[in-house]
Amino acid sequence: MGVFDTGDPVVLTVLGAASTAAAVARAWIRHRTAIRLEQERTRRVLGALAGTTRQGRAEVVRACAELEEKAAGAGNSRSPGGR
C-alpha cells in the first residue's frame, strides 16, 4: 500500500495545497511571459517608428505585424503560437 492510498487527511491536504500552488505558479509565469512578450513587441515597434514620417507610420506598423506573423509561422518559441 502506497502513501497516496492511505487516505490520511494531512497527506491529502498537503498534496492538494502543493498542487494548487503549482497551478498558481504556472498561471503566474504564463501571465508574466505574455506581458514581457507584449512589452518587447511594443519596444520593437516604437524603435521602428523612430524617425519615420507621419505618413509612413502605418506602413511600418503593418510591416512589423507581418514580421511577427512570419516568425510565429516559423515555429519561433518566443511567439505565442510557438509554445
Steps between C-alpha positions, in 0.01 A plus 500: 500500500649837396498834675232630265267213579481570875234765482680684779339848514833670572667339199204580278493860622872547435470347155200719420680813616811410300292437189319831541825688558650345185196597293514858629873519427448373142221752440714784638795404280274485190356840590840663554634342179210642300557845649873487425441389140258788448749746648768373262267533200409853603867593542582362154214688334589825677862455392391442142277809512780727621584747229211407270265753350139510603397361162738203524400383847213278386730318257764447770244359744360274228850377412573426866176301526592301189841418644341385827258283305780342294705435814201331665446288191864389502453336843680772692484390866469861620174557318163410657430251221832322552441379854 
